[in-house]
Amino acid sequence: MTNRVLSVTETLRQRIQAGLHLGTLVPGDRLPSIRTVTSELHAGSRMVLAAYRQLATEGLVRLQARSGVFIEADSHHEEDFLPEVATCVIEVFLRGLSLGIPPTELRRQARLCLDSVRVRAACVECNGDQLYALRRQLHDDYGFDAVGVDVNALGARQPLSRSAAEVDVIVTTRFHAAEARRLGRRLHRPVVVVALDTVLVVEVRRMLAQGGVWWVCTDPRFAAKLPYLFPGSCVNPIVVGGDSLDAVPTNAMVYATRAAAERLPHGWRAGRVVTIPRVFSTETARALLTLRVRRNLEAAQKSTERSTFSHETTSPMRRGRSNDNNS
């Protein structure tokens, strides 16, 4: 498949798996038509059809002539997609073989790329909801040790904590890129400005197009920011712990931030609340992975050099020569 078809396939796969995980989709549900997806993703109808067919071969969806596309009745949650993971791993190993790297050596090198050192990140934002989302994704998906830095504290020139001052990278959103870059110059650290994944953008646009969205969050500062994030749209903020959840109409569309989703009452609205845990674009993911791999390889190289130096200075031949000189 072409890169564009792969991108469309991955977007649809993530949307379906997120819906199954959150309970907003169930096996047997009808999915958006090829025409609808074509319009949403700005992709050709043949690309969308090819993407749906790929998902059908994986057992995730069922294409039914003249009826549409449906989630397969025996679809599983994301953690059960071992055949898909195995296929991905095999492709990586085959790519390694084409470069002359056998799977055993590729496994060793992969460990060097990821497990030599911990990489630390400071997340710069102006509210708890976005700080929490950045920290969780950096930790859960990329293995970073992430700390939050409130941009308001930076503006007040408050001293940084030791954990924030000793990071390897600064991560922020486009709203606070200027403040993050000033901090980056101060600490002499690179800055990654997060771009949003198309899955989140398309899903939010789809919800907004259907009417008002009730947005559940935990920080009043994020609630105040929503009109700037979605100008001209009907977005109704609800702050958990401050506002009553009973204010949300029964049939309203609800989106919850990651922080809010974890504080909602168990079974609230039968779990049919949209939350998208992975919001980084492919470009952002590439920048973060590149930084982590580079830091780990640098650490592995320094460790090898220290080991070589230590071996040379303590080898029997070198000790013997030293004794001869002393005598």
Residue frames as qw, qx, qy, qz and C-alpha x, y, z in Angstrom:
[[0.000, 0.886, 0.464, 0.000, 0.00, 0.00, 0.00],
 [0.330, 0.617, -0.057, 0.712, 1.06, 3.60, -0.59],
 [0.256, -0.026, -0.530, 0.808, 1.99, 5.83, 2.31],
 [0.351, -0.148, -0.012, -0.925, -1.25, 7.79, 1.92],
 [0.743, -0.220, -0.504, -0.382, -3.38, 4.64, 2.06],
 [0.590, -0.104, -0.664, 0.447, -1.41, 3.48, 5.10],
 [0.021, 0.077, -0.337, 0.938, -2.09, 6.82, 6.77],
 [0.578, -0.187, -0.199, -0.769, -5.84, 6.60, 6.08],
 [0.754, -0.152, -0.636, -0.062, -5.88, 2.99, 7.30],
 [0.426, -0.049, -0.613, 0.664, -4.11, 3.90, 10.54],
 [0.218, -0.145, 0.148, -0.954, -6.45, 6.85, 11.13],
 [0.718, -0.199, -0.337, -0.576, -9.53, 4.65, 10.74],
 [0.705, -0.085, -0.675, 0.203, -7.98, 1.86, 12.83],
 [0.214, 0.037, -0.525, 0.823, -7.21, 4.25, 15.71],
 [0.424, -0.171, -0.008, -0.889, -10.69, 5.77, 15.55],
 [0.784, -0.177, -0.476, -0.358, -12.38, 2.36, 15.68],
 [0.641, -0.061, -0.654, 0.397, -10.14, 0.97, 18.40],
 [0.023, 0.118, -0.392, 0.912, -10.57, 4.11, 20.51],
 [0.582, -0.194, -0.152, -0.775, -14.34, 3.85, 20.10],
 [0.798, -0.150, -0.578, -0.086, -14.35, 0.18, 21.13],
 [0.468, 0.024, -0.604, 0.644, -12.15, 0.92, 24.11],
 [0.103, -0.069, 0.292, -0.948, -14.28, 3.85, 25.27],
 [0.215, 0.398, 0.850, -0.268, -17.60, 2.19, 24.56],
 [0.328, 0.535, 0.004, -0.779, -18.71, 4.78, 22.02],
 [0.602, 0.324, -0.561, -0.466, -18.64, 1.99, 19.43],
 [0.674, -0.173, 0.677, -0.239, -19.75, -1.60, 19.79],
 [0.197, -0.079, 0.889, 0.407, -19.48, -4.63, 17.46],
 [0.244, 0.560, 0.785, 0.101, -22.13, -4.40, 14.78],
 [0.061, 0.792, 0.163, -0.586, -22.17, -0.59, 14.62],
 [0.631, 0.652, 0.291, 0.303, -22.27, 0.93, 11.17],
 [0.490, -0.399, 0.100, 0.769, -19.23, 3.07, 10.34],
 [0.229, 0.725, -0.043, -0.648, -19.13, 6.28, 8.28],
 [0.813, 0.519, 0.263, 0.014, -19.57, 5.73, 4.56],
 [0.689, 0.064, 0.254, 0.676, -16.71, 5.93, 2.09],
 [0.185, 0.743, 0.259, 0.589, -18.09, 9.27, 0.87],
 [0.445, -0.886, -0.075, -0.107, -18.15, 10.67, 4.43],
 [0.756, -0.455, 0.185, 0.432, -14.61, 9.52, 5.23],
 [0.584, 0.394, 0.290, 0.648, -13.39, 10.85, 1.88],
 [0.017, -0.864, -0.157, -0.478, -14.70, 14.29, 2.82],
 [0.617, -0.786, 0.016, 0.024, -13.40, 14.17, 6.41],
 [0.737, -0.407, 0.316, 0.437, -9.87, 13.02, 5.60],
 [0.313, 0.821, -0.254, -0.405, -9.56, 14.75, 2.23],
 [0.345, -0.295, 0.850, 0.267, -8.62, 11.42, 0.65],
 [0.434, 0.176, -0.598, -0.650, -9.70, 9.75, -2.56],
 [0.844, -0.108, 0.121, -0.511, -12.56, 7.26, -2.44],
 [0.856, 0.260, -0.444, 0.038, -10.27, 4.50, -3.72],
 [0.236, 0.422, -0.668, 0.565, -7.86, 5.15, -0.84],
 [0.521, -0.260, 0.433, -0.689, -10.67, 4.96, 1.70],
 [0.931, 0.076, -0.122, -0.335, -12.02, 1.76, 0.14],
 [0.682, 0.359, -0.584, 0.255, -8.52, 0.24, 0.18],
 [0.063, -0.399, 0.628, -0.666, -8.17, 1.22, 3.85],
 [0.745, -0.139, 0.257, -0.599, -11.51, -0.36, 4.77],
 [0.909, 0.219, -0.329, -0.129, -10.55, -3.51, 2.86],
 [0.405, 0.416, -0.684, 0.442, -7.27, -3.73, 4.78],
 [0.351, -0.284, 0.556, -0.698, -9.17, -3.44, 8.07],
 [0.884, 0.031, -0.025, -0.465, -11.53, -6.14, 6.85],
 [0.765, 0.302, -0.556, 0.118, -8.59, -8.53, 6.25],
 [0.132, 0.343, -0.687, 0.627, -7.53, -7.83, 9.85],
 [0.357, -0.411, -0.838, 0.045, -10.97, -8.83, 11.07],
 [0.085, -0.221, -0.389, 0.891, -11.79, -5.39, 12.42],
 [0.448, 0.353, 0.086, -0.817, -14.60, -4.45, 10.02],
 [0.470, 0.280, 0.825, 0.140, -17.02, -6.11, 7.62],
 [0.185, 0.264, -0.334, -0.886, -17.86, -4.69, 4.18],
 [0.409, 0.394, 0.805, -0.172, -21.43, -5.46, 3.24],
 [0.160, 0.189, 0.582, 0.775, -22.51, -4.80, -0.34],
 [0.190, -0.537, -0.448, -0.689, -25.10, -2.02, -0.69],
 [0.572, -0.704, -0.421, -0.005, -25.34, -1.73, 3.09],
 [0.096, -0.927, 0.252, -0.260, -22.08, -0.18, 4.25],
 [0.500, 0.352, -0.674, 0.415, -19.16, -0.91, 6.56],
 [0.717, -0.610, -0.095, -0.324, -19.73, -2.41, 10.01],
 [0.176, -0.610, 0.723, -0.273, -17.56, -3.26, 12.99],
 [0.570, 0.083, -0.807, -0.129, -17.04, -7.02, 12.94],
 [0.738, -0.524, -0.190, -0.380, -19.10, -8.84, 15.53],
 [0.895, -0.324, -0.155, 0.263, -16.10, -10.59, 17.07],
 [0.332, 0.737, -0.241, 0.537, -13.88, -7.48, 17.16],
 [0.719, -0.407, -0.377, 0.419, -11.52, -7.33, 20.12],
 [0.209, -0.966, 0.026, 0.150, -9.99, -4.51, 22.05],
 [0.342, 0.847, -0.404, 0.048, -6.57, -3.11, 21.19],
 [0.365, -0.595, 0.707, -0.112, -4.68, -5.35, 23.60],
 [0.814, 0.077, 0.569, -0.094, -5.90, -8.41, 21.71],
 [0.655, 0.735, -0.088, -0.154, -4.45, -7.42, 18.33],
 [0.610, -0.508, 0.541, 0.278, -1.41, -9.68, 18.59],
 [0.732, 0.350, 0.475, 0.342, -1.51, -10.79, 14.92],
 [0.287, 0.934, 0.084, 0.194, -1.25, -7.14, 13.88],
 [0.357, -0.849, 0.383, 0.075, 1.70, -6.58, 16.21],
 [0.765, -0.167, 0.555, 0.280, 3.40, -9.73, 14.93],
 [0.628, 0.642, 0.327, 0.293, 2.99, -8.56, 11.33],
 [0.039, 0.985, -0.129, 0.106, 4.55, -5.21, 12.21],
 [0.559, -0.650, 0.495, 0.142, 7.51, -6.86, 13.97],
 [0.798, 0.154, 0.503, 0.295, 8.11, -9.21, 11.05],
 [0.464, 0.838, 0.148, 0.247, 8.20, -6.26, 8.65],
 [0.210, -0.923, 0.320, -0.022, 10.78, -4.54, 10.87],
 [0.708, -0.366, 0.568, 0.205, 12.93, -7.68, 10.95],
 [0.732, 0.460, 0.411, 0.289, 12.67, -8.07, 7.18],
 [0.217, 0.962, -0.058, 0.157, 13.74, -4.45, 6.74],
 [0.457, -0.754, 0.466, 0.079, 16.71, -5.17, 8.99],
 [0.799, -0.010, 0.544, 0.258, 17.68, -8.22, 6.94],
 [0.580, 0.748, 0.220, 0.235, 17.60, -6.13, 3.77],
 [0.021, 0.942, -0.281, 0.183, 20.20, -3.91, 5.43],
 [0.621, 0.352, -0.641, 0.282, 22.32, -6.89, 6.51],
 [0.215, -0.378, 0.602, -0.670, 21.17, -6.84, 10.15],
 [0.416, -0.189, -0.884, -0.099, 19.85, -10.20, 11.45],
 [0.513, -0.672, -0.335, -0.417, 16.90, -10.15, 13.92],
 [0.752, -0.450, -0.320, 0.361, 19.10, -11.05, 16.90],
 [0.447, -0.008, -0.043, 0.894, 21.41, -8.11, 16.25],
 [0.135, -0.520, -0.303, -0.787, 18.48, -5.80, 15.50],
 [0.625, -0.657, -0.414, -0.087, 16.98, -6.72, 18.87],
 [0.652, -0.329, -0.209, 0.650, 20.26, -5.82, 20.62],
 [0.243, 0.182, 0.134, 0.943, 20.48, -2.51, 18.82],
 [0.331, -0.638, -0.432, -0.544, 16.83, -1.71, 19.58],
 [0.656, -0.616, -0.366, 0.236, 17.58, -2.14, 23.28],
 [0.502, -0.136, -0.037, 0.854, 20.52, 0.25, 22.98],
 [0.017, 0.413, 0.336, 0.847, 18.22, 2.76, 21.28],
 [0.483, -0.614, -0.347, -0.520, 15.61, 2.65, 24.04],
 [0.798, -0.544, -0.261, -0.004, 17.02, 1.26, 27.29],
 [0.625, 0.241, -0.324, 0.668, 20.44, 2.85, 27.82],
 [0.123, -0.065, -0.399, 0.906, 19.21, 5.93, 29.73],
 [0.074, 0.724, 0.657, -0.197, 15.98, 7.56, 30.83],
 [0.208, 0.330, 0.247, 0.887, 15.07, 10.68, 28.87],
 [0.112, -0.549, -0.570, 0.601, 13.49, 13.55, 30.82],
 [0.104, 0.500, 0.459, 0.727, 10.99, 16.10, 29.52],
 [0.012, 0.351, 0.438, -0.828, 9.47, 19.31, 30.87],
 [0.104, 0.588, 0.714, 0.367, 5.90, 19.95, 29.68],
 [0.064, -0.179, -0.157, 0.969, 5.03, 23.65, 29.44],
 [0.143, -0.535, -0.674, -0.489, 1.34, 24.62, 29.49],
 [0.139, -0.332, 0.191, -0.913, -1.08, 26.98, 31.25],
 [0.723, -0.254, 0.103, -0.634, -3.56, 24.50, 32.76],
 [0.508, -0.329, 0.772, -0.196, -3.74, 21.14, 34.49],
 [0.854, 0.325, 0.334, -0.230, -5.68, 19.30, 31.80],
 [0.673, 0.700, -0.240, 0.020, -3.14, 19.88, 29.04],
 [0.073, -0.680, 0.701, -0.201, -0.18, 19.38, 31.36],
 [0.698, -0.150, 0.655, -0.246, -1.62, 16.03, 32.43],
 [0.853, 0.479, 0.153, -0.140, -2.30, 14.95, 28.83],
 [0.433, 0.773, -0.457, 0.079, 1.23, 15.84, 27.70],
 [0.265, -0.559, 0.746, -0.248, 2.87, 14.11, 30.65],
 [0.801, 0.009, 0.542, -0.256, 0.81, 10.93, 30.33],
 [0.837, 0.544, 0.011, -0.061, 1.42, 10.46, 26.63],
 [0.264, 0.767, -0.565, 0.150, 5.14, 11.20, 26.95],
 [0.390, -0.426, 0.766, -0.283, 5.43, 8.65, 29.75],
 [0.798, 0.116, 0.521, -0.282, 3.03, 5.95, 28.53],
 [0.812, 0.571, 0.112, -0.045, 3.90, 5.91, 24.82],
 [0.528, 0.745, -0.310, 0.266, 7.51, 7.13, 24.70],
 [0.836, -0.238, -0.335, 0.363, 8.96, 6.21, 28.09],
 [0.224, 0.576, -0.208, 0.758, 9.93, 9.76, 29.06],
 [0.361, -0.475, -0.572, 0.562, 10.19, 10.93, 32.66],
 [0.071, 0.586, 0.332, 0.736, 7.92, 13.96, 32.34],
 [0.215, -0.451, -0.511, 0.700, 7.36, 16.88, 34.72],
 [0.136, 0.819, 0.489, 0.267, 4.89, 19.73, 34.37],
 [0.314, -0.179, -0.109, 0.926, 5.89, 23.40, 34.25],
 [0.136, 0.818, 0.538, -0.152, 3.04, 25.91, 34.56],
 [0.444, 0.492, 0.197, 0.723, 3.66, 28.73, 32.10],
 [0.258, -0.897, -0.153, -0.325, 2.24, 31.19, 34.63],
 [0.735, -0.601, 0.071, 0.305, 5.07, 30.30, 37.00],
 [0.659, 0.159, 0.232, 0.698, 7.56, 31.06, 34.23],
 [0.112, 0.762, 0.244, 0.589, 5.98, 34.45, 33.72],
 [0.495, -0.856, -0.036, -0.142, 6.28, 35.18, 37.42],
 [0.378, 0.669, -0.560, 0.310, 9.99, 34.30, 37.22],
 [0.787, -0.495, 0.288, -0.228, 9.65, 31.69, 39.93],
 [0.086, -0.563, 0.812, 0.124, 12.69, 29.39, 40.26],
 [0.776, 0.151, -0.511, -0.339, 12.45, 26.07, 38.44],
 [0.863, -0.390, 0.292, -0.134, 12.41, 22.87, 40.40],
 [0.292, -0.544, 0.739, 0.269, 15.50, 20.71, 40.11],
 [0.596, 0.218, 0.767, 0.091, 13.59, 18.06, 38.15],
 [0.485, 0.823, 0.285, -0.079, 12.48, 20.68, 35.61],
 [0.019, 0.903, -0.360, -0.235, 15.92, 22.28, 35.32],
 [0.337, -0.445, 0.803, 0.212, 17.65, 18.97, 34.52],
 [0.786, 0.404, 0.414, -0.219, 15.46, 17.80, 31.62],
 [0.505, -0.095, 0.624, 0.589, 16.65, 16.75, 28.18],
 [0.057, 0.329, 0.589, 0.736, 13.84, 18.35, 26.16],
 [0.228, 0.294, 0.397, -0.839, 11.00, 20.83, 26.55],
 [0.037, 0.347, 0.846, 0.402, 7.59, 19.92, 25.13],
 [0.185, 0.389, 0.347, -0.834, 4.71, 22.34, 24.64],
 [0.440, 0.632, 0.634, 0.073, 1.75, 23.22, 22.41],
 [0.391, 0.477, 0.277, 0.737, 1.66, 25.94, 19.78],
 [0.243, -0.897, -0.274, -0.247, -0.04, 28.34, 22.22],
 [0.511, -0.833, 0.182, 0.108, 3.06, 28.52, 24.42],
 [0.858, 0.316, 0.016, 0.404, 5.83, 27.95, 21.90],
 [0.213, 0.807, -0.198, 0.513, 7.38, 31.37, 22.61],
 [0.543, -0.709, 0.330, -0.308, 7.62, 30.78, 26.37],
 [0.965, -0.127, 0.205, 0.101, 8.95, 27.25, 25.85],
 [0.720, 0.525, -0.060, 0.450, 11.64, 28.47, 23.45],
 [0.071, -0.831, 0.309, -0.457, 12.76, 31.10, 25.95],
 [0.777, -0.498, 0.353, -0.155, 13.05, 28.36, 28.54],
 [0.944, 0.219, 0.100, 0.225, 14.92, 26.22, 26.02],
 [0.433, 0.723, -0.227, 0.487, 17.47, 28.99, 25.44],
 [0.401, -0.753, 0.344, -0.392, 17.81, 29.44, 29.19],
 [0.826, -0.335, 0.446, -0.083, 18.49, 25.75, 29.80],
 [0.148, 0.551, -0.723, -0.389, 20.22, 25.10, 26.44],
 [0.451, 0.108, 0.881, -0.097, 17.70, 22.36, 25.64],
 [0.070, -0.126, -0.697, -0.702, 15.77, 21.50, 22.44],
 [0.428, 0.233, 0.408, -0.772, 12.06, 22.32, 22.21],
 [0.025, 0.215, 0.895, 0.390, 9.35, 20.16, 20.60],
 [0.406, 0.147, 0.147, -0.890, 6.09, 21.94, 19.74],
 [0.372, 0.188, 0.906, -0.070, 3.34, 19.33, 19.60],
 [0.395, 0.100, -0.422, -0.809, 1.16, 19.10, 16.50],
 [0.663, 0.029, 0.530, -0.528, -2.18, 17.32, 16.84],
 [0.254, 0.010, 0.926, 0.281, -2.96, 14.02, 15.18],
 [0.325, -0.054, -0.468, -0.820, -5.61, 14.05, 12.46],
 [0.356, -0.352, -0.866, -0.020, -7.66, 11.49, 14.41],
 [0.167, -0.490, -0.532, 0.670, -8.34, 14.02, 17.16],
 [0.094, 0.264, -0.156, -0.947, -8.92, 16.90, 14.77],
 [0.328, -0.118, -0.715, -0.606, -11.36, 14.93, 12.58],
 [0.323, -0.419, -0.835, 0.148, -13.26, 13.50, 15.55],
 [0.092, -0.471, -0.382, 0.789, -13.72, 16.90, 17.19],
 [0.192, 0.179, -0.348, -0.900, -14.78, 18.49, 13.91],
 [0.324, -0.240, -0.842, -0.358, -17.28, 15.68, 13.37],
 [0.250, -0.500, -0.725, 0.401, -18.76, 16.22, 16.82],
 [0.018, -0.421, -0.136, 0.897, -18.93, 19.99, 16.43],
 [0.200, 0.021, -0.581, -0.789, -20.62, 19.64, 13.03],
 [0.338, -0.378, -0.844, -0.176, -23.41, 17.63, 14.63],
 [0.402, -0.808, -0.291, -0.317, -24.20, 20.26, 17.26],
 [0.242, -0.818, 0.365, -0.374, -22.99, 21.44, 20.63],
 [0.751, 0.086, -0.595, 0.273, -20.33, 19.49, 22.51],
 [0.579, -0.787, 0.085, -0.194, -20.07, 19.35, 26.29],
 [0.599, 0.494, -0.503, 0.381, -16.38, 19.38, 27.18],
 [0.758, -0.645, -0.092, -0.028, -15.53, 17.93, 30.58],
 [0.506, 0.539, -0.426, 0.521, -12.25, 19.09, 32.15],
 [0.666, -0.466, -0.462, 0.355, -10.65, 19.56, 35.58],
 [0.392, -0.270, -0.095, 0.874, -9.06, 23.01, 35.41],
 [0.211, 0.839, 0.390, -0.315, -11.16, 26.20, 35.07],
 [0.076, -0.673, 0.383, 0.628, -8.29, 27.71, 33.09],
 [0.198, 0.006, 0.859, 0.472, -8.76, 25.07, 30.39],
 [0.204, 0.667, 0.710, -0.097, -12.52, 25.75, 30.38],
 [0.063, 0.856, 0.060, -0.509, -11.77, 29.44, 29.77],
 [0.172, -0.463, 0.633, 0.596, -9.41, 28.49, 26.92],
 [0.483, 0.303, 0.815, 0.108, -11.97, 26.43, 24.98],
 [0.399, 0.837, 0.284, -0.244, -13.55, 29.39, 23.09],
 [0.056, 0.805, -0.462, -0.367, -10.09, 30.25, 21.74],
 [0.372, -0.199, 0.877, 0.229, -9.44, 26.64, 20.74],
 [0.223, 0.403, 0.837, 0.296, -12.75, 26.36, 18.84],
 [0.106, 0.296, 0.083, -0.946, -13.86, 29.87, 17.84],
 [0.484, 0.128, -0.324, -0.803, -17.42, 30.11, 16.61],
 [0.503, -0.087, -0.845, -0.157, -18.31, 26.59, 17.78],
 [0.651, -0.537, -0.021, -0.535, -20.83, 25.59, 20.41],
 [0.600, 0.108, -0.706, 0.360, -18.60, 24.17, 23.16],
 [0.560, -0.699, -0.047, -0.441, -19.98, 23.94, 26.70],
 [0.353, 0.390, -0.734, 0.429, -17.31, 23.48, 29.41],
 [0.786, -0.544, -0.156, -0.249, -17.96, 21.44, 32.55],
 [0.170, 0.596, -0.669, 0.409, -15.34, 21.44, 35.32],
 [0.754, -0.253, -0.606, 0.023, -15.30, 18.24, 37.37],
 [0.511, -0.288, -0.510, 0.629, -15.52, 19.10, 41.05],
 [0.036, -0.188, -0.122, 0.974, -16.82, 22.59, 40.34],
 [0.506, 0.079, -0.252, -0.821, -19.82, 22.16, 38.04],
 [0.691, 0.033, 0.612, -0.382, -22.65, 19.67, 38.28],
 [0.104, -0.117, 0.877, 0.454, -22.50, 16.82, 35.78],
 [0.292, 0.528, 0.770, -0.206, -26.31, 16.82, 35.89],
 [0.218, 0.707, -0.015, -0.673, -26.19, 19.95, 33.73],
 [0.006, 0.285, -0.782, -0.554, -25.15, 17.83, 30.74],
 [0.734, 0.176, -0.031, -0.655, -28.23, 16.94, 28.67],
 [0.827, -0.091, 0.543, -0.115, -28.99, 13.23, 28.37],
 [0.825, 0.437, 0.317, 0.167, -28.41, 12.99, 24.63],
 [0.108, 0.951, -0.254, -0.141, -25.57, 15.52, 24.40],
 [0.832, 0.368, -0.263, 0.322, -22.22, 14.69, 22.84],
 [0.535, -0.826, 0.179, 0.021, -19.52, 14.66, 25.52],
 [0.698, 0.465, -0.382, 0.389, -15.75, 14.90, 25.24],
 [0.652, -0.755, 0.048, 0.048, -13.58, 14.50, 28.34],
 [0.222, 0.775, -0.572, 0.148, -9.92, 15.36, 28.78],
 [0.672, 0.112, -0.710, 0.178, -7.68, 12.53, 30.02],
 [0.076, 0.149, -0.638, 0.752, -7.56, 14.04, 33.48],
 [0.554, -0.061, 0.160, -0.814, -11.34, 14.45, 33.63],
 [0.771, 0.058, -0.532, -0.345, -12.07, 10.98, 32.25],
 [0.511, 0.071, -0.777, 0.359, -10.25, 9.44, 35.21],
 [0.049, 0.021, 0.563, -0.825, -12.34, 11.44, 37.67],
 [0.561, -0.121, -0.305, -0.760, -15.77, 10.81, 36.18],
 [0.671, -0.182, 0.556, -0.456, -18.09, 8.55, 38.21],
 [0.195, -0.125, 0.944, 0.234, -17.89, 4.91, 37.18],
 [0.214, 0.436, 0.863, 0.141, -20.46, 4.16, 34.48],
 [0.147, 0.612, 0.194, -0.753, -21.43, 7.81, 33.99],
 [0.548, 0.557, -0.189, -0.595, -23.49, 8.05, 30.77],
 [0.966, 0.110, 0.228, -0.049, -22.87, 4.30, 30.36],
 [0.641, -0.351, 0.430, 0.530, -19.25, 5.11, 29.49],
 [0.545, 0.599, 0.434, 0.394, -20.22, 6.71, 26.17],
 [0.127, -0.947, 0.073, 0.286, -17.81, 9.63, 26.53],
 [0.757, 0.574, -0.080, 0.300, -15.21, 10.44, 23.89],
 [0.403, -0.823, 0.345, 0.203, -11.59, 10.66, 25.05],
 [0.816, 0.525, -0.176, 0.165, -8.67, 10.34, 22.67],
 [0.716, -0.629, 0.120, 0.278, -5.52, 9.42, 24.62],
 [0.621, -0.106, 0.374, 0.681, -3.05, 9.76, 21.73],
 [0.247, 0.909, 0.248, -0.228, -3.02, 13.27, 20.29],
 [0.265, -0.638, 0.448, 0.567, 0.51, 13.64, 18.86],
 [0.694, 0.640, -0.141, -0.298, 0.91, 13.83, 15.09],
 [0.951, 0.153, 0.025, 0.266, 3.28, 11.53, 13.21],
 [0.420, 0.699, -0.222, 0.535, 5.74, 14.41, 12.87],
 [0.402, -0.726, 0.343, -0.440, 5.71, 15.01, 16.63],
 [0.951, -0.237, 0.192, -0.042, 6.12, 11.30, 17.33],
 [0.819, 0.416, -0.093, 0.384, 9.09, 11.18, 14.97],
 [0.121, 0.771, -0.313, 0.541, 10.76, 14.15, 16.68],
 [0.640, -0.596, 0.339, -0.346, 10.32, 12.61, 20.14],
 [0.986, -0.032, 0.142, 0.083, 11.51, 9.16, 19.10],
 [0.643, 0.605, -0.185, 0.432, 14.50, 10.64, 17.28],
 [0.135, -0.768, 0.387, -0.492, 15.51, 12.56, 20.39],
 [0.814, -0.432, 0.321, -0.220, 15.13, 9.51, 22.64],
 [0.956, 0.203, 0.045, 0.204, 17.08, 7.22, 20.32],
 [0.440, 0.717, -0.263, 0.472, 19.85, 9.79, 19.88],
 [0.365, -0.722, 0.404, -0.427, 20.23, 10.28, 23.65],
 [0.924, -0.243, 0.277, -0.100, 20.33, 6.54, 24.26],
 [0.866, 0.391, -0.042, 0.308, 22.89, 5.90, 21.54],
 [0.170, 0.788, -0.347, 0.480, 25.08, 8.72, 22.87],
 [0.613, -0.589, 0.409, -0.332, 24.90, 7.17, 26.35],
 [0.984, 0.020, 0.171, 0.041, 25.67, 3.71, 24.98],
 [0.658, 0.618, -0.192, 0.385, 28.68, 5.08, 23.08],
 [0.119, -0.764, 0.430, -0.466, 30.06, 6.80, 26.20],
 [0.833, -0.380, 0.337, -0.218, 29.57, 3.61, 28.20],
 [0.941, 0.275, 0.023, 0.196, 31.50, 1.63, 25.59],
 [0.395, 0.733, -0.303, 0.463, 34.34, 4.17, 25.59],
 [0.425, -0.684, 0.433, -0.404, 34.58, 4.09, 29.39],
 [0.953, -0.149, 0.249, -0.082, 34.60, 0.30, 29.37],
 [0.815, 0.481, -0.102, 0.308, 37.33, 0.20, 26.72],
 [0.113, 0.778, -0.385, 0.483, 39.46, 2.72, 28.60],
 [0.664, -0.543, 0.397, -0.327, 39.04, 0.83, 31.87],
 [0.987, 0.069, 0.130, 0.058, 40.00, -2.45, 30.20],
 [0.640, 0.627, -0.215, 0.390, 43.10, -0.93, 28.61],
 [0.058, -0.746, 0.429, -0.506, 44.36, 0.58, 31.86],
 [0.666, -0.426, 0.511, -0.339, 43.87, -2.62, 33.87],
 [0.919, 0.292, -0.239, -0.115, 44.94, -5.27, 31.36],
 [0.875, -0.389, 0.147, 0.249, 47.66, -7.73, 32.57],
 [0.711, 0.357, 0.104, 0.596, 50.09, -6.67, 29.83],
 [0.067, 0.812, -0.024, 0.580, 49.77, -3.00, 30.76],
 [0.659, -0.731, 0.115, -0.135, 50.18, -3.78, 34.47],
 [0.909, -0.103, 0.116, 0.387, 53.26, -5.87, 33.66],
 [0.497, 0.574, 0.037, 0.649, 54.84, -3.03, 31.71],
 [0.269, -0.861, 0.054, -0.429, 54.14, -0.69, 34.58],
 [0.831, -0.533, 0.135, 0.084, 55.88, -3.06, 37.01],
 [0.816, 0.204, 0.087, 0.534, 58.89, -3.38, 34.69],
 [0.225, 0.759, -0.017, 0.611, 59.24, 0.37, 34.55],
 [0.525, -0.799, 0.100, -0.275, 59.06, 0.61, 38.33],
 [0.902, -0.311, 0.135, 0.267, 61.77, -1.97, 38.75]]
